[in-house]
Amino acid sequence: MTTTTMTSIPPLNLAPMLVIGAGIMGAGIAQVAAQAGHPVLLHDAREGAAIEAKAKLAKSLDTLVAKGKLTAEAVAQTLARITPVSAIEEAAPVRLVVEAIVEKLDVKRALFKQLEGIVATDCVLATNTSSISVTAIANGLAHPERLVGMHFFNPVPLMKLVEVVSGLQTAPAVAEAIFELSKVWGKTPVHAKSTPGFIVNRIARPYYAETLALLLEQAATPAVLDACLRAAGFRMGPCELMDLIGHDTNFSVTQSVYEANFYDKRFVPSLVQREMVDGGLFGRKTGRGFYAYPNDGAALPV
Ligand code: NAI
């Protein structure tokens, strides 16, 4: 392996890359990257998850072909660029890794440490963490300067914003390379510092917290809350949004922002959400959250 100080990085356009985590976000990131022309390896710790994610993507892109929004040829090219892999060792030649696994510091740290033994030292390592300190994730790496936050929003193909999050040791050239890549992908990047929740999730915490407090007080049902916020001009109500994000992820984000702010009462996690997480009611991805989602269909009140 070569050594690098990451002072200048050739553009990452079209670079072969690895996406780790084939869940809600990883599948979306793989789609956007493949549509932009990157050969993408897609890996998930759960056997078969990457293959399932690709099959699901094929189905949703076919719908867009049927609607005349994409050509069959473009879809075939996109899908041909995505290769599910069962071992991350297969990713040795990639120049970029985007991690979108479970929102747990120790798990992310362990994964990046493992990756350092696989990829070259000039490979950029990006994390899609929603809330965990990028500085903390980089702690213990041989080359912490190449780790950066690349925080997408859900659904990845539609949401323009990308927070490019620099930790204390992130090399400016690494943040800049990800910023430029996000623009090439048609996104609107912003630079952010590694503060708890970064920008959007910091602002969003009280919004979810008040929603959950209203539910705990039984002031309104999820359907009423969502109808109110939609009528006020929001594209989605807060309950359907939490169902889309996933309550497991949303709860982890709140916990991490709460802890990172020295247990500031403003960020206390909600008992309502903990109960749902404990019950496996994660939202759309498990078929039930505030609403039921039979066969991925329309949301039904429960
Ligand atoms: P998800 O639960 O849909 O998918 C996570 C995937 O990672 C699962 O398929 C799981 O099997 C896999 N995984 C877990 N540990 C792994 C490991 N050690 N190695 C390989 N694969 C592993 O979660 P989601 O929603 O896609 O979130 C992923 C990351 O993206 C989290 O850090 C989350 O905070 C962040 N994020 C989530 C957003 C959302 O709206 N859901 C929005 C922006 C960021």
Boltz pocket constraint, residues with backbone or C-beta under 6 A from the ligand:
constraints:
  - pocket:
      binder: B
      contacts: [[A, 20], [A, 21], [A, 22], [A, 23], [A, 24], [A, 25], [A, 26], [A, 43], [A, 44], [A, 45], [A, 46], [A, 49], [A, 99], [A, 100], [A, 101], [A, 102], [A, 103], [A, 104], [A, 107], [A, 111], [A, 128], [A, 129], [A, 130], [A, 131], [A, 151], [A, 152], [A, 153], [A, 154], [A, 244], [A, 245], [A, 246], [A, 249], [A, 253], [A, 285]]
      max_distance: 6.0
